[in-house]
Amino acid sequence: MKIEDLKNRNIGQQNYITVQEDNYPKTNAEVFKQVVKRSLKGELFTGLKITFKIMKDALFKGQMHTVQYPAEKLPIGPRYRAVHKLLALLESGENRCIGCGLCEKICISNCIRMDTKIDENSRKEVLEYTINMGRCIFCGYCAEVCPELAIVHGSEYENASEQRAQFGLKEDFLTPLDKLHLQKEYEGFGSVSSDADEKIKKTPLQY
C-alpha cells in the first residue's frame, strides 16, 4: 500500500455496508405492524425467557448476583488507596509519625498540613496533622515516602460529608488505643518490601 493510499480518508468506504437504509417505519401503523411482527417471531419471548430464568435462580436457588449494599460489600484489594490511616507503635501505643514532614512536602495536591514542636526530650512531637480529603487525589505518594510507615492507605472509602470541615481530623485517622491489639502490619500500598532487611544491611547508615 502506498503512502498516498494511507492519506486517503475514504480508502475503506467501498467495504462499508449500509443496514436498513430505507426500511424504517414512517407511520404509526407501520410501527405497530413491525412490533407485532417481531413479537410473533418470538424475539420478545426469547428475551423474557432469559429474564425469568435468572429471576428463578435468584429467588429459589439462592443465586443472587446483586450486592445488598451497605449490608454487603465487595472485597477490596490490598493495594486499594482509600482514606488514610495513621498507625501506632504496638509496644507503647504512641503514634509512629516522627514529624519529618516528607508527606507534606511531597503532596502534589497540597492537602497535608503538619504542626510540630520540640518536646522536653529534644524530640520532635506532632501537634496537629490534617489531610484535606476534599483536595486529596489519593495518589499514594505520602504513604510511599513515609520512612516509619506511619501513614498508609486503608480500606475505608465511604468518606462523603455535607461539611468541608469534616474532611480532615487527625482523630479520624489514628488507630484507637482500645483497638491497638487488632492492628496488623500493613501489606498494601506503601508497605515494606519482602527484601527490606537485606536492603537495610547494605546502607551505610547507623541505626
Phi, psi and omega in degrees: 000135183276163180293332178293325178291325178291325179287343180283114185289342183257027186292329182255012185291333181289346179266356182285143178240122179274126184257129176052058182289318184239016185260009179286138179293140184251341180238167179295325179295320179291325177296315179297320179296321179293320179296315180296319181297316180289328179291319180291335177289341179098005180296319180295316184286335175294317177293320178293328178297317178294319180296314181292328178294315179294322179293322178294319178295325181287324184276322189249341181248001178071020181265063181275124181265350181275132177275124182277076179282140007266003178295327177241140179226144178285147179294147182249140180295154183293339180261013178291133183260094179251208184297141184292158174225139174257116184274159180242163176283130182291332183287312187251343183082002179282157180292139180289338185297130179256004177072030181288332177083009180296322180295323179291324182284325185274347183298117184279343177261002175055051184246356181259132177233135182224138177233125185232168174209165177265122183276187183291342178265015180061031175248150180283129181243135181274117179272318184217135179219115182228147175233121179279101182292343176287339180254337185298136178253006176055047179282333178090004180296323182296319179289329182284327185269347184294121183284341183254004186053038181281325181246129180223171175263123179271199182249008181274110182249357180270084184240035177284146181205158178266346182238136179293333182294343182269011185258017183195049178262134182296325182298335179286337183265332184290148175282123180300144183295327180287346178247017183294328180290345178270352182290134179243153177296133187288136181244009185258221187292125179091005182282168179288138180286163183293334180256029183295323180297319180293323179293322180295323180295334182275347183278146180277002183285154177255132182248000000 
